[in-house]
Amino acid sequence: MALKNGVRLKPPPFHFPGLRLSLQDDEHATGLPTILVDKDERLWLSHRSISDCLHQELGVERLNRIHQHLWWAGRPAAARSLHRQRMRGREIVPTQRADFHLLWAGQRIFVKPLPRYLLDHAFWEKHICPDPALHALACGLLVSYTWLIRHDTDLALAKETHLVDAWLDWPTWRRLVENLAEGVDLNGTAMINPRYAYGELRIKRLNQIYRFAKPGGLRDVVSGYASGYHSYTGFFRENFGWIITFFGFGSIVLSALQVGNGLESLESHEKFRRLSSILALLALLAPFAIAAVSLLLFTCLFGHHLAQTVRYHRKKEQLRRTWNESINDRLNN
């Protein structure tokens, strides 16, 4: 292992000279995004800070934050290969967000395309190996692709869904995986980020974890891990759909009670009549109670989103002033 500033660096997980991409200008040709958005939502050219860009591209901090609860969202096992995902009727949706990689909801599974720079040995040595956290993230993403692409049909599906570059053929992929297995323990987690101890994770369960097990504030309680609602209608349809089942079941029970009250054998039964009265009263009150809760929830959601919007605009205005003052100071000096 090489040394840098007295710190022993981990080597790239593979040594495959034949795979070298021969990229003369790695800042522009390795698959990095053109623009980097920082925490203040300012835009920067990504090649000006490749380290920050890689942390943003590969980071899974939101999942690491709830690592002890991930058992609720998925199994600590390898994800299914791409052809098996198709067999289950799932749509493979490319996403550039690493914290959505191998997350699924309904009939969709999100997969982060394999970045070109992760196949470049020289890029690893220059930009990834000096940072242990980046090294673990990059190794984890590579290992996840050994799960997804196990057969030549998987590689064909990966190309079809634009998860890998078209030039990557099956013999090259086999050699890469064999080479990778020599540098990384495919059955262990010592060299990879803890997130990759798990394969597929269910978004609905992640939302539950964020809302109830590890809430970081009101925003987590409202939005969960990944809010898929773009309107209040969608939110109430998803979270209150059970009401239809509830009323359907209640209608059956009330109909049975009505029939029972018409029978001579039950008409004089005091406990049955009392039960019928209680359930009838509950059936009258339930719609009003549900309507009141729905109205209260809508009011809270609307207030939360309104407050978020106001804070966002104030923050943007403050950043704009700070930015303009900084530019003016530079011009004056």
Backbone torsions as a table, in degrees:
resi	resn	phi	psi	omega
1	MET	NA	140.5	179.0
2	ALA	-78.0	160.6	178.2
3	LEU	-114.5	140.5	175.3
4	LYS	-140.3	118.5	-177.0
5	ASN	55.4	36.7	178.6
6	GLY	79.5	0.8	-179.6
7	VAL	-103.8	131.6	-179.7
8	ARG	-77.3	123.2	-177.1
9	LEU	-91.3	142.4	173.3
10	LYS	-78.3	140.8	-179.8
11	PRO	-79.3	167.9	171.5
12	PRO	-57.5	150.1	-176.0
13	PRO	-73.9	-4.3	178.4
14	PHE	-145.1	156.6	173.7
15	HIS	-132.7	94.9	-170.4
16	PHE	-132.5	76.4	-175.1
17	PRO	-55.3	-31.6	-178.5
18	GLY	-66.9	-14.8	-179.3
19	LEU	-94.5	-6.1	-178.4
20	ARG	-51.7	128.1	-173.0
21	LEU	-81.8	-5.2	178.7
22	SER	55.1	47.6	179.9
23	LEU	-91.1	113.8	-177.0
24	GLN	-75.1	-33.3	-177.3
25	ASP	-123.7	83.7	-170.4
26	ASP	-65.2	-21.8	179.8
27	GLU	-66.7	-23.1	-174.1
28	HIS	-116.0	-11.9	-170.3
29	ALA	-122.7	8.6	-174.5
30	THR	-100.6	7.3	-179.7
31	GLY	93.9	7.9	174.9
32	LEU	-69.5	150.2	177.7
33	PRO	-68.1	161.8	180.0
34	THR	-76.5	-35.6	-173.1
35	ILE	-122.8	140.0	174.5
36	LEU	-112.2	130.1	177.8
37	VAL	-105.5	117.5	-177.7
38	ASP	-83.5	-177.1	-175.2
39	LYS	-65.5	-22.1	176.7
40	ASP	-92.0	8.5	177.9
41	GLU	64.3	28.9	171.7
42	ARG	-91.0	150.0	-176.0
43	LEU	-98.7	134.6	178.2
44	TRP	-135.2	152.0	171.2
45	LEU	-69.1	127.4	-171.0
46	SER	-64.0	-32.5	-175.7
47	HIS	-70.7	-9.5	178.1
48	ARG	-78.3	-20.0	176.3
49	SER	-146.7	79.3	-175.5
50	ILE	-65.0	-35.6	179.6
51	SER	-61.7	-48.4	177.8
52	ASP	-61.9	-39.7	-180.0
53	CYS	-62.9	-42.8	-179.5
54	LEU	-66.6	-39.6	177.5
55	HIS	-62.8	-37.7	178.4
56	GLN	-71.9	-37.2	-178.0
57	GLU	-72.7	-35.4	-172.9
58	LEU	-108.6	-7.4	-173.3
59	GLY	-66.1	138.7	178.0
60	VAL	-131.5	36.6	-175.3
61	GLU	-58.8	-35.6	-177.9
62	ARG	-65.0	-31.5	176.6
63	LEU	-80.5	-37.7	178.0
64	ASN	-62.6	-31.0	-179.2
65	ARG	-62.8	-28.4	-178.2
66	ILE	-116.8	27.5	-173.5
67	HIS	-55.7	-39.8	-177.0
68	GLN	-67.3	-12.4	-179.9
69	HIS	-107.7	0.5	-174.3
70	LEU	-65.5	-18.7	177.3
71	TRP	-57.9	-26.5	179.8
72	TRP	-73.7	-24.1	-175.5
73	ALA	-100.4	-15.7	-178.6
74	GLY	-175.0	175.2	-178.7
75	ARG	-95.3	147.3	174.4
76	PRO	-77.7	69.5	-176.7
77	ALA	-148.5	163.8	-179.7
78	ALA	-61.9	145.9	176.3
79	ALA	-70.6	157.9	176.2
80	ARG	-69.0	151.1	177.8
81	SER	-68.5	165.2	-174.8
82	LEU	-62.2	-39.7	-178.1
83	HIS	-68.3	-30.3	176.0
84	ARG	-72.8	-31.7	174.0
85	GLN	-61.2	-42.6	177.8
86	ARG	-65.9	-37.7	178.4
87	MET	-60.6	-31.6	178.6
88	ARG	-83.5	4.0	177.2
89	GLY	79.7	17.5	-177.3
90	ARG	-87.4	142.1	172.5
91	GLU	-87.4	128.8	179.7
92	ILE	-88.7	112.7	-174.6
93	VAL	-109.1	115.2	177.2
94	PRO	-67.2	139.5	175.2
95	THR	-141.0	142.1	178.2
96	GLN	-89.6	2.2	178.9
97	ARG	-92.1	116.2	-178.9
98	ALA	-64.8	-29.4	-179.8
99	ASP	-77.6	2.1	171.4
100	PHE	-111.0	-1.4	-178.7
101	HIS	-62.8	123.9	179.2
102	LEU	68.3	22.0	171.2
103	LEU	-92.2	143.1	-178.3
104	TRP	-134.5	153.3	176.6
105	ALA	-150.8	126.1	-179.1
106	GLY	61.8	-123.8	-178.9
107	GLN	-105.9	25.5	178.3
108	ARG	-125.9	139.2	172.2
109	ILE	-126.7	133.2	-177.5
110	PHE	-94.2	134.7	-178.5
111	VAL	-134.4	129.9	176.8
112	LYS	-80.8	125.5	176.6
113	PRO	-57.1	145.9	-179.5
114	LEU	-71.5	113.4	-178.1
115	PRO	-62.9	140.6	-179.0
116	ARG	-61.5	-33.7	-176.4
117	TYR	-67.9	-19.6	178.4
118	LEU	-75.1	-7.7	176.4
119	LEU	-104.0	7.4	-177.5
120	ASP	-108.1	108.5	-177.0
121	HIS	-58.6	-42.0	-178.8
122	ALA	-65.8	-36.7	178.3
123	PHE	-64.8	-40.9	176.2
124	TRP	-56.3	-50.5	-176.4
125	GLU	-62.2	-36.7	-174.7
126	LYS	-82.6	-40.9	-169.4
127	HIS	-115.9	-25.7	-172.0
128	ILE	-103.5	-46.8	-176.3
129	CYS	-59.8	-33.7	178.5
130	PRO	-65.4	-14.3	-177.4
131	ASP	-117.2	104.9	-177.4
132	PRO	-56.5	-37.6	-179.8
133	ALA	-66.0	-43.1	177.0
134	LEU	-63.9	-39.6	179.8
135	HIS	-59.3	-44.7	-180.0
136	ALA	-66.5	-39.3	178.3
137	LEU	-64.8	-45.9	-177.9
138	ALA	-66.6	-41.5	177.3
139	CYS	-62.5	-40.5	179.3
140	GLY	-61.9	-42.7	179.7
141	LEU	-65.7	-40.6	177.1
142	LEU	-62.3	-44.3	179.2
143	VAL	-61.1	-38.5	179.8
144	SER	-62.2	-29.6	177.9
145	TYR	-75.8	-21.9	172.3
146	THR	-69.8	-25.0	173.5
147	TRP	-73.1	-44.7	-171.8
148	LEU	-73.7	-37.0	-175.8
149	ILE	-113.0	93.8	-179.2
150	ARG	-111.4	-21.7	-179.7
151	HIS	-129.4	166.6	178.9
152	ASP	-65.1	-28.3	176.3
153	THR	-66.8	-33.9	176.3
154	ASP	-65.0	-40.5	178.8
155	LEU	-64.5	-39.1	177.8
156	ALA	-62.9	-41.0	177.5
157	LEU	-66.2	-37.6	178.8
158	ALA	-62.8	-39.6	177.5
159	LYS	-69.7	-39.5	-179.4
160	GLU	-61.9	-36.6	-178.3
161	THR	-97.5	11.7	175.0
162	HIS	61.2	39.0	176.4
163	LEU	-89.5	-25.7	176.9
164	VAL	-133.6	162.1	179.6
165	ASP	-70.9	152.1	-176.0
166	ALA	-65.6	-26.6	-176.4
167	TRP	-72.1	-17.6	-175.4
168	LEU	-74.8	110.6	-179.0
169	ASP	-100.3	172.7	-173.8
170	TRP	-65.4	-46.9	177.9
171	PRO	-57.8	-39.9	178.9
172	THR	-65.4	-41.4	179.7
173	TRP	-64.7	-42.3	178.4
174	ARG	-59.5	-45.4	179.4
175	ARG	-63.2	-38.7	-179.8
176	LEU	-65.3	-44.3	-179.5
177	VAL	-64.4	-42.8	178.0
178	GLU	-61.8	-39.6	178.5
179	ASN	-68.0	-40.6	179.7
180	LEU	-63.7	-38.2	-178.6
181	ALA	-64.1	-21.7	177.3
182	GLU	-79.1	-24.7	-177.7
183	GLY	-101.1	-19.5	-178.1
184	VAL	-133.3	136.5	174.3
185	ASP	-76.0	107.3	-176.2
186	LEU	-68.3	-16.5	-179.5
187	ASN	-104.5	1.4	-179.3
188	GLY	-118.2	177.3	-178.4
189	THR	-125.3	13.0	-174.9
190	ALA	-66.3	-35.6	-174.0
191	MET	-102.0	-1.6	-174.9
192	ILE	-117.9	161.6	177.4
193	ASN	-63.8	141.9	-177.2
194	PRO	-54.4	-27.2	-179.6
195	ARG	-56.5	-35.4	-173.8
196	TYR	-82.7	9.9	166.5
197	ALA	-72.8	-17.8	178.1
198	TYR	-112.4	150.3	176.9
199	GLY	-94.8	-107.1	-178.3
200	GLU	-76.5	138.8	179.2
201	LEU	-125.6	139.0	-177.0
202	ARG	-88.2	123.4	-175.6
203	ILE	-62.3	-39.3	-178.6
204	LYS	-60.8	-39.5	178.7
205	ARG	-71.4	-36.1	176.3
206	LEU	-62.5	-38.5	175.9
207	ASN	-60.6	-41.8	179.5
208	GLN	-64.4	-39.6	178.9
209	ILE	-63.1	-46.3	-177.9
210	TYR	-65.9	-32.9	-176.5
211	ARG	-81.7	-35.5	-169.9
212	PHE	-118.2	-36.0	-175.2
213	ALA	-88.8	-36.4	-175.2
214	LYS	-140.9	55.6	-179.5
215	PRO	-69.2	132.5	179.3
216	GLY	-101.1	11.4	-177.7
217	GLY	145.7	-178.5	-177.8
218	LEU	-61.4	-35.5	-178.6
219	ARG	-62.0	-42.1	178.3
220	ASP	-65.4	-38.9	180.0
221	VAL	-63.8	-40.6	-178.0
222	VAL	-76.4	-48.8	-171.2
223	SER	-94.2	-22.3	-175.4
224	GLY	68.6	-151.3	179.8
225	TYR	-79.6	-43.5	-177.1
226	ALA	-147.3	94.0	179.2
227	SER	-72.0	121.6	179.9
228	GLY	-99.8	15.8	-176.6
229	TYR	-96.9	127.6	178.5
230	HIS	-108.1	1.3	178.3
231	SER	-156.9	161.1	177.5
232	TYR	-66.0	-31.4	178.5
233	THR	-60.3	-45.8	179.1
234	GLY	-62.8	-39.9	179.6
235	PHE	-61.4	-49.4	-177.4
236	PHE	-70.1	-32.9	178.0
237	ARG	-64.5	-40.2	-177.8
238	GLU	-73.5	-40.4	-172.3
239	ASN	-95.9	-14.9	-178.3
240	PHE	-121.2	15.7	177.5
241	GLY	-64.3	-25.6	179.9
242	TRP	-64.1	-19.1	-177.9
243	ILE	-62.2	-36.9	178.7
244	ILE	-60.6	-44.6	177.8
245	THR	-63.4	-40.2	-179.8
246	PHE	-60.8	-46.8	-179.3
247	PHE	-70.3	-32.9	176.3
248	GLY	-63.5	-45.0	177.5
249	PHE	-64.6	-41.4	179.2
250	GLY	-62.6	-37.2	178.9
251	SER	-63.6	-39.1	178.7
252	ILE	-64.9	-43.9	-179.4
253	VAL	-63.5	-44.7	-179.0
254	LEU	-66.0	-36.7	177.3
255	SER	-64.3	-41.2	178.5
256	ALA	-64.6	-39.8	178.2
257	LEU	-65.0	-38.2	179.3
258	GLN	-64.0	-41.3	177.2
259	VAL	-64.6	-41.5	-179.6
260	GLY	-62.8	-37.7	179.1
261	ASN	-66.8	-20.8	179.2
262	GLY	-85.9	-7.7	179.4
263	LEU	-89.3	137.2	-178.6
264	GLU	-63.3	-34.7	-176.9
265	SER	-67.9	-25.2	-178.9
266	LEU	-107.1	-15.7	-175.4
267	GLU	-62.4	-34.3	-178.8
268	SER	-96.0	5.7	-178.8
269	HIS	-82.3	111.5	-172.7
270	GLU	-62.4	-45.6	-177.9
271	LYS	-65.5	-36.4	179.2
272	PHE	-67.4	-41.5	179.4
273	ARG	-65.2	-37.9	178.8
274	ARG	-66.3	-42.7	178.0
275	LEU	-61.4	-41.4	179.0
276	SER	-61.6	-40.7	-179.5
277	SER	-65.8	-43.1	-179.1
278	ILE	-64.2	-46.3	-178.4
279	LEU	-66.6	-36.3	177.7
280	ALA	-65.0	-40.3	178.0
281	LEU	-64.9	-42.2	177.9
282	LEU	-62.7	-38.2	179.6
283	ALA	-64.7	-31.5	177.7
284	LEU	-75.4	-37.4	-175.9
285	LEU	-81.6	-29.4	-174.3
286	ALA	-56.4	-47.5	179.9
287	PRO	-59.6	-38.9	179.4
288	PHE	-68.0	-39.6	179.6
289	ALA	-65.4	-43.3	-179.9
290	ILE	-65.9	-40.2	178.3
291	ALA	-63.4	-39.8	179.9
292	ALA	-66.1	-43.3	178.7
293	VAL	-64.1	-42.0	179.5
294	SER	-62.7	-42.4	179.1
295	LEU	-64.8	-42.2	178.5
296	LEU	-63.3	-43.0	179.8
297	LEU	-65.1	-42.1	177.8
298	PHE	-60.8	-42.9	179.7
299	THR	-62.4	-42.6	179.4
300	CYS	-64.7	-43.7	179.4
301	LEU	-63.6	-44.5	-179.8
302	PHE	-62.2	-43.9	179.0
303	GLY	-63.8	-40.5	179.0
304	HIS	-62.8	-47.1	-178.9
305	HIS	-67.9	-36.0	177.2
306	LEU	-64.8	-43.6	178.8
307	ALA	-63.9	-39.6	177.6
308	GLN	-61.9	-42.7	-179.6
309	THR	-63.5	-43.4	179.2
310	VAL	-63.1	-45.4	179.3
311	ARG	-62.5	-39.2	-179.3
312	TYR	-62.8	-46.1	-179.0
313	HIS	-66.6	-37.2	177.2
314	ARG	-65.2	-41.8	179.3
315	LYS	-64.3	-43.2	178.8
316	LYS	-63.0	-39.7	179.9
317	GLU	-66.6	-40.9	178.6
318	GLN	-65.3	-42.7	178.1
319	LEU	-64.1	-37.8	179.5
320	ARG	-63.3	-42.7	179.2
321	ARG	-64.4	-44.9	179.5
322	THR	-60.9	-42.0	-180.0
323	TRP	-63.9	-45.4	-179.9
324	ASN	-64.6	-40.5	178.0
325	GLU	-63.5	-39.1	178.9
326	SER	-64.1	-42.4	178.9
327	ILE	-65.4	-42.6	179.5
328	ASN	-63.0	-39.7	178.4
329	ASP	-62.7	-40.6	179.2
330	ARG	-65.5	-40.4	-179.6
331	LEU	-67.6	-38.5	-179.0
332	ASN	-70.5	-29.7	179.9
333	ASN	-85.7	NA	NA
